[in-house]
């Protein structure tokens, strides 16, 4: 750990996370707890909650609760399931818990966070609003496996297609990778795909 605070390093860390960072990340750049407190007092940093901060010159995110949950879970965590659906704005239902896919060795449980240990491929992860998040296709098959109502699944698929967030080929490919249940729900109703709006 550095002995003097490195503001450039802290900025680089926070910039990749929409301005947010943890106290642990700041310590790698030489920021003690006392130095963080001093920077909160002088207005350079904003303390969001215990152990999580934001650079003052970055605007607050409407997904701040997701940033807090993700940062506390660690850099290998990924926003998933109903939480990912909400970030994509493909559901009117606000999840009561924050859903994250985490490594299998992540044993710590936190209130308000639902941890899943599903295996993720690199191509099933993307970024949205600065958050690591499962792709639309992976999100949908995860929700099928978790038992979300099929009508909600079909509505999410229709909206995703209409908005160009995915296409029929990628959805079917992900469904085939996931197994029979996902293939049935995604592939059984061709009318789902006929509602896609073509945008040239």
GUZA-223781 format. One record per residue (C-alpha): residue number from 1; residue in one letter; x, y, z. Coordinates in nm, 4 decimals, always signed. Example, Ala and Ser with C-alpha at 12.3 -4.5 7.8 and 13.67 -1.06 7.14 Angstrom:
2
+-----+--------+----------+----------+----------+
! num ! residu !        x !        y !        z !
+-----+--------+----------+----------+----------+
!   1 !      A !  +1.2300 !  -0.4500 !  +0.7800 !
!   2 !      S !  +1.3670 !  -0.1060 !  +0.7140 !
+-----+--------+----------+----------+----------+
END
This chain:
200
+-----+--------+----------+----------+----------+
! num ! residu !        x !        y !        z !
+-----+--------+----------+----------+----------+
!   1 !      X !  +0.0000 !  +0.0000 !  +0.0000 !
!   2 !      X !  +0.1237 !  +0.3501 !  -0.0773 !
!   3 !      X !  +0.2153 !  +0.5793 !  +0.2127 !
!   4 !      X !  +0.0949 !  +0.8999 !  +0.0434 !
!   5 !      X !  -0.2505 !  +0.9343 !  -0.1097 !
!   6 !      X !  -0.2513 !  +0.9033 !  -0.4873 !
!   7 !      X !  -0.5501 !  +1.1015 !  -0.6152 !
!   8 !      X !  -0.4836 !  +1.0045 !  -0.9757 !
!   9 !      X !  -0.4999 !  +0.6355 !  -0.8907 !
!  10 !      X !  -0.8163 !  +0.6850 !  -0.6900 !
!  11 !      X !  -0.9726 !  +0.8713 !  -0.9829 !
!  12 !      X !  -0.8831 !  +0.5891 !  -1.2231 !
!  13 !      X !  -1.0429 !  +0.3316 !  -0.9938 !
!  14 !      X !  -1.3570 !  +0.5377 !  -0.9381 !
!  15 !      X !  -1.3945 !  +0.6476 !  -1.3005 !
!  16 !      X !  -1.4444 !  +0.2852 !  -1.4099 !
!  17 !      X !  -1.7179 !  +0.2522 !  -1.1459 !
!  18 !      X !  -1.9227 !  +0.5659 !  -1.2231 !
!  19 !      X !  -1.7366 !  +0.7541 !  -0.9488 !
!  20 !      X !  -1.7919 !  +0.4998 !  -0.6706 !
!  21 !      X !  -1.5241 !  +0.3134 !  -0.4769 !
!  22 !      X !  -1.4673 !  +0.1292 !  -0.1506 !
!  23 !      X !  -1.2450 !  +0.2189 !  +0.1416 !
!  24 !      X !  -1.0399 !  -0.0922 !  +0.0623 !
!  25 !      X !  -0.9822 !  +0.0257 !  -0.2944 !
!  26 !      X !  -0.8817 !  +0.3690 !  -0.1657 !
!  27 !      X !  -0.6308 !  +0.2152 !  +0.0750 !
!  28 !      X !  -0.4390 !  +0.0650 !  -0.2180 !
!  29 !      X !  -0.3853 !  +0.4248 !  -0.3285 !
!  30 !      X !  -0.2578 !  +0.5374 !  +0.0106 !
!  31 !      X !  -0.5820 !  +0.6653 !  +0.1641 !
!  32 !      X !  -0.6209 !  +0.5872 !  +0.5335 !
!  33 !      X !  -0.9604 !  +0.6042 !  +0.7029 !
!  34 !      X !  -0.8576 !  +0.9402 !  +0.8497 !
!  35 !      X !  -0.7609 !  +1.0739 !  +0.5060 !
!  36 !      X !  -1.0934 !  +0.9596 !  +0.3632 !
!  37 !      X !  -1.2771 !  +1.1362 !  +0.6456 !
!  38 !      X !  -1.0774 !  +1.4552 !  +0.5812 !
!  39 !      X !  -1.1722 !  +1.4432 !  +0.2126 !
!  40 !      X !  -1.5384 !  +1.3961 !  +0.3033 !
!  41 !      X !  -1.5204 !  +1.7019 !  +0.5292 !
!  42 !      X !  -1.3582 !  +1.9194 !  +0.2610 !
!  43 !      X !  -1.6125 !  +1.8073 !  +0.0004 !
!  44 !      X !  -1.3874 !  +1.6110 !  -0.2360 !
!  45 !      X !  -1.5574 !  +1.2827 !  -0.1475 !
!  46 !      X !  -1.9112 !  +1.1834 !  -0.0547 !
!  47 !      X !  -1.9641 !  +0.9014 !  +0.1927 !
!  48 !      X !  -2.2531 !  +0.6882 !  +0.0620 !
!  49 !      X !  -2.2563 !  +0.4308 !  +0.3396 !
!  50 !      X !  -2.0054 !  +0.2533 !  +0.5573 !
!  51 !      X !  -1.7034 !  +0.1686 !  +0.3427 !
!  52 !      X !  -1.8428 !  +0.3084 !  +0.0146 !
!  53 !      X !  -1.7691 !  +0.6544 !  -0.1281 !
!  54 !      X !  -1.8201 !  +0.8613 !  -0.4429 !
!  55 !      X !  -1.6041 !  +1.1290 !  -0.5968 !
!  56 !      X !  -1.7807 !  +1.4639 !  -0.5621 !
!  57 !      X !  -1.7421 !  +1.5531 !  -0.9297 !
!  58 !      X !  -1.9389 !  +1.2446 !  -1.0403 !
!  59 !      X !  -2.3186 !  +1.2689 !  -1.0248 !
!  60 !      X !  -2.5070 !  +1.0224 !  -0.8103 !
!  61 !      X !  -2.6452 !  +0.7199 !  -0.9945 !
!  62 !      X !  -3.0131 !  +0.6166 !  -0.9844 !
!  63 !      X !  -2.8660 !  +0.2672 !  -0.9300 !
!  64 !      X !  -2.6672 !  +0.3684 !  -0.6232 !
!  65 !      X !  -2.8059 !  +0.0814 !  -0.4160 !
!  66 !      X !  -2.6801 !  -0.1621 !  -0.6802 !
!  67 !      X !  -2.3353 !  -0.0019 !  -0.6783 !
!  68 !      X !  -2.3206 !  -0.0386 !  -0.2999 !
!  69 !      X !  -2.4272 !  -0.4048 !  -0.3151 !
!  70 !      X !  -2.1844 !  -0.4835 !  -0.5979 !
!  71 !      X !  -1.8859 !  -0.3074 !  -0.4406 !
!  72 !      X !  -1.9450 !  -0.4768 !  -0.1071 !
!  73 !      X !  -1.9701 !  -0.8172 !  -0.2749 !
!  74 !      X !  -1.6382 !  -0.7688 !  -0.4542 !
!  75 !      X !  -1.5163 !  -0.7060 !  -0.8091 !
!  76 !      X !  -1.6069 !  -1.0565 !  -0.9303 !
!  77 !      X !  -1.9777 !  -1.0067 !  -0.8546 !
!  78 !      X !  -2.2218 !  -0.9333 !  -1.1391 !
!  79 !      X !  -2.5720 !  -0.7797 !  -1.1245 !
!  80 !      X !  -2.8198 !  -1.0466 !  -1.2347 !
!  81 !      X !  -3.1735 !  -1.1875 !  -1.2389 !
!  82 !      X !  -3.4533 !  -0.9430 !  -1.1412 !
!  83 !      X !  -3.2006 !  -0.6670 !  -1.0638 !
!  84 !      X !  -3.0535 !  -0.6920 !  -1.4135 !
!  85 !      X !  -3.4027 !  -0.6888 !  -1.5622 !
!  86 !      X !  -3.4722 !  -0.3648 !  -1.3735 !
!  87 !      X !  -3.1484 !  -0.2047 !  -1.4980 !
!  88 !      X !  -3.2472 !  -0.2907 !  -1.8554 !
!  89 !      X !  -3.5926 !  -0.1448 !  -1.7763 !
!  90 !      X !  -3.7594 !  -0.4631 !  -1.8975 !
!  91 !      X !  -3.9872 !  -0.5036 !  -1.5975 !
!  92 !      X !  -4.2272 !  -0.2902 !  -1.3968 !
!  93 !      X !  -4.1600 !  -0.5017 !  -1.0891 !
!  94 !      X !  -3.8968 !  -0.3653 !  -0.8487 !
!  95 !      X !  -3.7107 !  -0.6557 !  -0.6854 !
!  96 !      X !  -3.7195 !  -0.6670 !  -0.3060 !
!  97 !      X !  -3.3581 !  -0.7886 !  -0.3014 !
!  98 !      X !  -3.0475 !  -0.7078 !  -0.5027 !
!  99 !      X !  -2.9530 !  -1.0116 !  -0.7099 !
! 100 !      X !  -2.5852 !  -1.0852 !  -0.7740 !
! 101 !      X !  -2.3989 !  -1.3741 !  -0.9291 !
! 102 !      X !  -2.0881 !  -1.4299 !  -0.7193 !
! 103 !      X !  -1.7994 !  -1.6802 !  -0.7162 !
! 104 !      X !  -1.8720 !  -2.0083 !  -0.5404 !
! 105 !      X !  -1.6288 !  -1.9231 !  -0.2606 !
! 106 !      X !  -1.8285 !  -1.6114 !  -0.1649 !
! 107 !      X !  -1.9838 !  -1.7281 !  +0.1588 !
! 108 !      X !  -2.0693 !  -1.4010 !  +0.3302 !
! 109 !      X !  -2.4400 !  -1.3192 !  +0.3276 !
! 110 !      X !  -2.5705 !  -0.9639 !  +0.3486 !
! 111 !      X !  -2.9154 !  -0.8354 !  +0.4278 !
! 112 !      X !  -3.1125 !  -0.7397 !  +0.1195 !
! 113 !      X !  -2.8767 !  -0.9217 !  -0.1180 !
! 114 !      X !  -2.9578 !  -1.2498 !  -0.2923 !
! 115 !      X !  -2.6393 !  -1.4239 !  -0.3995 !
! 116 !      X !  -2.6380 !  -1.6780 !  -0.6816 !
! 117 !      X !  -2.3384 !  -1.8955 !  -0.7664 !
! 118 !      X !  -2.4302 !  -1.9763 !  -1.1264 !
! 119 !      X !  -2.1312 !  -2.0138 !  -1.3576 !
! 120 !      X !  -2.0829 !  -1.7216 !  -1.5963 !
! 121 !      X !  -1.8935 !  -1.7117 !  -1.9239 !
! 122 !      X !  -1.7091 !  -1.3870 !  -2.0093 !
! 123 !      X !  -1.9408 !  -1.3237 !  -2.3050 !
! 124 !      X !  -2.2421 !  -1.3382 !  -2.0712 !
! 125 !      X !  -2.1269 !  -1.0260 !  -1.8867 !
! 126 !      X !  -2.1542 !  -0.6685 !  -2.0099 !
! 127 !      X !  -2.1603 !  -0.3191 !  -1.8577 !
! 128 !      X !  -2.4556 !  -0.0853 !  -1.8256 !
! 129 !      X !  -2.4589 !  +0.2480 !  -1.6428 !
! 130 !      X !  -2.1143 !  +0.1567 !  -1.5095 !
! 131 !      X !  -2.2336 !  -0.1707 !  -1.3540 !
! 132 !      X !  -2.1186 !  -0.5209 !  -1.4506 !
! 133 !      X !  -2.4377 !  -0.7003 !  -1.5463 !
! 134 !      X !  -2.5477 !  -1.0199 !  -1.7149 !
! 135 !      X !  -2.6396 !  -0.9798 !  -2.0814 !
! 136 !      X !  -3.0078 !  -0.9591 !  -2.1719 !
! 137 !      X !  -2.9986 !  -1.3158 !  -2.3037 !
! 138 !      X !  -2.8322 !  -1.4561 !  -1.9927 !
! 139 !      X !  -3.0638 !  -1.2545 !  -1.7675 !
! 140 !      X !  -3.3699 !  -1.4041 !  -1.9353 !
! 141 !      X !  -3.2539 !  -1.7657 !  -1.9126 !
! 142 !      X !  -3.1536 !  -1.7158 !  -1.5482 !
! 143 !      X !  -3.5028 !  -1.5851 !  -1.4734 !
! 144 !      X !  -3.6608 !  -1.8803 !  -1.6513 !
! 145 !      X !  -3.4536 !  -2.1163 !  -1.4368 !
! 146 !      X !  -3.5454 !  -1.9278 !  -1.1185 !
! 147 !      X !  -3.9172 !  -1.9623 !  -1.1899 !
! 148 !      X !  -4.0242 !  -1.6096 !  -1.2848 !
! 149 !      X !  -4.3747 !  -1.6111 !  -1.4328 !
! 150 !      X !  -4.3622 !  -1.6986 !  -1.8021 !
! 151 !      X !  -4.5837 !  -1.4051 !  -1.8950 !
! 152 !      X !  -4.3277 !  -1.1687 !  -1.7430 !
! 153 !      X !  -4.0529 !  -1.3514 !  -1.9334 !
! 154 !      X !  -4.2381 !  -1.3136 !  -2.2633 !
! 155 !      X !  -4.3058 !  -0.9462 !  -2.1954 !
! 156 !      X !  -3.9352 !  -0.8889 !  -2.1251 !
! 157 !      X !  -3.8404 !  -1.0703 !  -2.4461 !
! 158 !      X !  -4.0831 !  -0.8654 !  -2.6551 !
! 159 !      X !  -3.9563 !  -0.5355 !  -2.5142 !
! 160 !      X !  -3.5916 !  -0.6384 !  -2.5512 !
! 161 !      X !  -3.6482 !  -0.7264 !  -2.9158 !
! 162 !      X !  -3.8430 !  -0.4094 !  -2.9865 !
! 163 !      X !  -3.5713 !  -0.1933 !  -2.8346 !
! 164 !      X !  -3.2901 !  -0.3763 !  -3.0134 !
! 165 !      X !  -3.1312 !  -0.5052 !  -2.6924 !
! 166 !      X !  -3.1100 !  -0.8563 !  -2.8374 !
! 167 !      X !  -3.2233 !  -1.0571 !  -3.1378 !
! 168 !      X !  -3.3854 !  -1.3931 !  -3.2045 !
! 169 !      X !  -3.0600 !  -1.5691 !  -3.2907 !
! 170 !      X !  -2.8808 !  -1.4709 !  -2.9698 !
! 171 !      X !  -3.1804 !  -1.5549 !  -2.7526 !
! 172 !      X !  -3.2176 !  -1.9004 !  -2.9033 !
! 173 !      X !  -2.8428 !  -1.9660 !  -2.8787 !
! 174 !      X !  -2.8463 !  -1.8784 !  -2.5082 !
! 175 !      X !  -3.1582 !  -2.0898 !  -2.4537 !
! 176 !      X !  -2.9958 !  -2.3938 !  -2.6164 !
! 177 !      X !  -2.6924 !  -2.3487 !  -2.3914 !
! 178 !      X !  -2.9157 !  -2.3300 !  -2.0828 !
! 179 !      X !  -3.1225 !  -2.6412 !  -2.1514 !
! 180 !      X !  -3.4716 !  -2.7684 !  -2.2205 !
! 181 !      X !  -3.6790 !  -2.5363 !  -2.0021 !
! 182 !      X !  -3.5291 !  -2.2175 !  -2.1461 !
! 183 !      X !  -3.5559 !  -2.3541 !  -2.5010 !
! 184 !      X !  -3.9229 !  -2.4339 !  -2.4450 !
! 185 !      X !  -4.0161 !  -2.0945 !  -2.3005 !
! 186 !      X !  -3.8173 !  -1.8917 !  -2.5532 !
! 187 !      X !  -3.8817 !  -2.1085 !  -2.8576 !
! 188 !      X !  -4.2386 !  -2.2308 !  -2.8175 !
! 189 !      X !  -4.4119 !  -1.9075 !  -2.9217 !
! 190 !      X !  -4.2897 !  -1.7775 !  -3.2561 !
! 191 !      X !  -4.5204 !  -1.4772 !  -3.2130 !
! 192 !      X !  -4.2786 !  -1.3414 !  -2.9552 !
! 193 !      X !  -4.0290 !  -1.2817 !  -3.2306 !
! 194 !      X !  -4.2711 !  -1.1506 !  -3.4913 !
! 195 !      X !  -4.3249 !  -0.8387 !  -3.2802 !
! 196 !      X !  -3.9692 !  -0.7227 !  -3.3211 !
! 197 !      X !  -3.9517 !  -0.3734 !  -3.4735 !
! 198 !      X !  -3.6931 !  -0.3401 !  -3.7450 !
! 199 !      X !  -3.4703 !  -0.0344 !  -3.7116 !
! 200 !      X !  -3.2504 !  +0.0452 !  -4.0101 !
+-----+--------+----------+----------+----------+
END
